[in-house]
Amino acid sequence: MRKDSGGQKAKEGDLMHVGYMTAFQNPENALDDHVVYEHELDLALLAAELDFDSIWAIEHHFTDYTMSPDPLQLLSWIAARTERVKLGTAVLVLPWHDPMRLAEQITML
């Protein structure tokens, strides 16, 4: 159990949940795509090292707004490199997936 700033044991409902959402943004293609991915993956691992409570991934296609076509694969990569952080999807574009297959992929994660 975590302790508050005074060193006292905090009750479960007293703490703030702090999460990090991956973005993979590259407005106006300012950086090479591989550099954006390297930075974002490093930030996700840093969030886990810094004891963030969760890491979130989004699904987005066809723009430079965000380059994240497969959040479940990304979360699998993060899960293999972390131990305690909770993982979640902020966006899955359901009409583009087979519902049964998507449910299976999520349960494997």
Sequence and secondary structure as in RCSB ss.txt:
>XXXX:A:sequence
MRKDSGGQKAKEGDLMHVGYMTAFQNPENALDDHVVYEHELDLALLAAELDFDSIWAIEHHFTDYTMSPDPLQLL
SWIAARTERVKLGTAVLVLPWHDPMRLAEQITML
>XXXX:A:secstr
  B TTS B  GGGS   EEE     GGG S HHHHHHHHHHHHHHHHHTT SEEEE  B SSSS  BS HHHHH
HHHHTT SS EEEES   GGGS HHHHHHHHHH 
